[in-house]
Amino acid sequence: MTADILAFSGSSRIGSLSKTLLAAGIAELRTQGASVREVDLRSFDLPLYDGDLERSRGLPRGAFDLREIVKAHRTLLVASTDYNGGVVPLLKNALDWVSRPHEGEANLSAIEGKTVALISCSLGMFGGQRAQAHLRQSFQVMRCLVIPDTVCVAFADQAFDGQGRLKSDVARQMLSRTIRELIRVSSALLAYDRRT
């Protein structure tokens, strides 16, 4: 049984290192037999979350579209860097919109129960670990299962070769293990749901 996984990066910059890491993760997912859909958060019209806007107009079209895509997938691969030790604003805003209720559905109904893997990189020595800590907390509050395995690539401007592959054997092994565990946990939970 192969996992059907939604992959996205918190970075909006063309040629970002987070997107390079995400591409490496997607390639590894496909190598391990998973079906993957990638979305670019920048392609969705996502105004800054505003409760007054939501009350007066409902979900913006972009937020609704992203919410439906997330809702249709059981498993998420999320790549990010950090901004000043925290979560990238585009990613946090997207998750805030996706978590909102719509047309009588409960709060969190589009995202709760997802299995999530976090991978990150940064130009500094921490590799996005601090953003991952914040993201883990947010995903847990949204009732998602974040797998323990992860990848944090430090000094990311030196971490990839000209084809976007990780240079370090250790980093490649960590990515492979994280992807394997994401597929394993997601597939096991899906099989369990089908039996119950």
C-alpha positions, -999 to +999 in steps of 0.1 A: +000+000+000+016+033-011+010+066+006-006+096-012+013+126+001+008+163-003+041+182-003+047+220+001+074+244+012+070+274+034+093+295+012+079+316-016+112+326-031+122+313-066+152+290-062+148+288-024+169+263-005+137+250+012+122+243-022+154+225-032+152+204+000+115+197-007+124+185-043+149+161-028+122+148-004+097+144-032+123+125-053+129+102-023+091+097-018+088+086-054+118+064-052+102+047-022+069+042-041+047+070-028+023+091-049+030+128-043+013+160-052+032+192-047+016+226-043+032+261-042+016+281-014+024+313-032+000+303-060-030+306-036-046+340-028-041+339+010-046+373+027-032+377+062-056+357+084-083+381+098-113+369+118-133+399+107-127+391+071-136+355+076-169+365+094-179+390+068-169+371+036-161+335+046-130+318+034-111+336+006-111+315-026-074+307-023-079+295+013-108+274+003-089+258-025-059+250-004-082+237+024-098+213+000-065+200-013-052+194+023-084+178+032-081+153+004-047+141+015-039+120+046-002+127+047+019+159+045+056+166+038+064+201+049+097+219+041+107+251+057+134+274+069+131+298+098+127+336+100+144+349+131+141+315+147+104+312+140+080+299+114+080+314+079+049+337+077+036+323+045+035+288+060+019+298+093-007+319+075-016+290+052-020+266+081-042+291+100-065+294+070-066+256+064-075+250+100-107+271+098-142+255+097-163+258+065-200+254+059-209+236+091-177+215+093-159+215+126-129+236+133-097+217+122-117+192+102-096+197+071-063+191+088-067+170+119-056+134+118-029+141+092+005+124+094+032+150+090+069+149+083+089+181+088+122+188+069+141+221+071+172+239+062+188+273+069+219+292+061+229+290+098+241+262+120+207+251+133+192+240+100+157+253+108+154+234+141+138+263+159+110+267+133+105+229+134+099+232+172+072+258+166+056+238+137+055+206+158+036+225+185+011+240+159+005+206+142+000+189+175-026+215+185-042+208+152-044+171+162-019+159+136+007+132+142+042+145+135+067+117+131+098+119+152+122+115+123+133+147+107+159+164+086+176+197+095+202+209+070+226+235+083+246+258+061+222+250+033+239+273+008+267+247+007+246+216+012+234+208-024+252+200-056+244+215-090+216+190-095+199+199-062+210+167-044+223+167-009+261+164-008+263+148+026+258+110+029+245+115+064+219+141+053+208+118+024+204+089+049+184+111+073+161+121+045+157+085+033+149+074+068+124+102+074+106+095+042+105+057+049+090+064+083+065+088+069+053+062+044+053+035+070+033+053+096+009+068+071+002+034+055-002+017+088-028+043+100-046+041+067-048+003+069-061+006+104-088+030+094-099+007+067-103-022+091-123-002+116 
